[in-house]
Amino acid sequence: MKVLAFSGYYLPGYKGGGPIKTLQNLIEQTSDSISFKVVTHDRDLGDTNAYGDIIFDEWNKVGSSQVFYIQPGLKGFRQILKLT
């Protein structure tokens, strides 16, 4: 099974709190039977700068999932449209 998840914040972020850990744990516990792709912001909650170790406009391997980091505003919306 394949799952596409949209989350406001995800790894390597931590300021978004519980939802980040919940999604991470769900992915790790079910990765044997479910393939996850996550679309999320390119920065942590409250930060003005993007994560330094991500690749834009590409899927990034994070743990057992693939993560696509989007930029704020209209640019991020266009990035999502390119995924479909």
C-alpha positions as CSV (number, residue, x, y, z in Angstrom):
1,M,0.0,0.0,0.0
2,K,1.1,3.5,-0.7
3,V,0.2,6.6,1.4
4,L,0.8,10.3,0.6
5,A,0.7,12.3,3.8
6,F,0.5,16.1,4.2
7,S,1.9,17.5,7.4
8,G,2.7,21.1,8.4
9,Y,5.9,20.0,10.0
10,Y,8.1,16.9,9.8
11,L,11.6,15.8,10.4
12,P,14.2,17.1,10.9
13,G,11.9,19.6,12.7
14,Y,11.0,19.2,16.3
15,K,9.2,22.5,17.3
16,G,6.0,21.2,15.8
17,G,5.8,18.8,18.7
18,G,3.7,15.7,19.0
19,P,2.4,15.4,15.4
20,I,5.9,15.1,14.1
21,K,6.7,12.2,16.4
22,T,3.3,10.6,15.8
23,L,3.8,10.6,12.1
24,Q,7.4,9.4,12.4
25,N,6.3,6.5,14.7
26,L,3.5,5.6,12.4
27,I,5.8,5.4,9.4
28,E,8.5,3.4,11.3
29,Q,6.0,0.9,12.7
30,T,4.2,0.3,9.4
31,S,7.1,0.6,6.9
32,D,7.1,-3.1,6.2
33,S,3.7,-3.0,4.6
34,I,3.1,0.7,3.8
35,S,5.2,3.0,1.6
36,F,4.9,6.6,2.9
37,K,5.6,9.9,1.1
38,V,5.3,13.0,3.1
39,V,4.8,16.6,1.9
40,T,5.8,19.2,4.5
41,H,7.2,22.7,5.0
42,D,10.9,23.3,4.3
43,R,11.5,24.8,7.8
44,D,10.6,24.2,11.4
45,L,7.8,25.9,13.3
46,G,8.6,29.6,13.7
47,D,11.8,29.5,11.7
48,T,12.5,31.9,8.9
49,N,15.2,29.8,7.2
50,A,14.8,26.5,5.5
51,Y,16.5,23.3,6.7
52,G,20.1,23.3,5.5
53,D,20.4,19.6,4.6
54,I,17.4,19.1,2.3
55,I,17.2,19.0,-1.5
56,F,14.4,21.2,-3.0
57,D,12.1,19.9,-5.8
58,E,13.1,16.3,-5.1
59,W,12.0,13.6,-2.8
60,N,14.4,13.2,0.2
61,K,14.9,9.9,2.0
62,V,14.1,10.4,5.7
63,G,14.0,7.3,7.8
64,S,11.7,4.8,6.1
65,S,9.9,7.5,4.1
66,Q,10.3,9.9,1.2
67,V,9.8,13.5,2.0
68,F,9.1,16.5,-0.3
69,Y,9.8,19.9,1.3
70,I,7.8,22.8,0.0
71,Q,8.7,26.5,0.3
72,P,6.3,29.0,1.8
73,G,3.6,30.8,-0.2
74,L,2.8,30.6,-3.9
75,K,6.1,28.9,-4.7
76,G,5.2,26.0,-2.4
77,F,1.7,25.7,-4.0
78,R,3.4,25.4,-7.4
79,Q,5.7,22.7,-6.1
80,I,2.7,20.7,-4.9
81,L,1.0,21.1,-8.3
82,K,4.1,19.7,-10.0
83,L,3.8,16.5,-7.8
84,T,0.3,15.7,-9.3
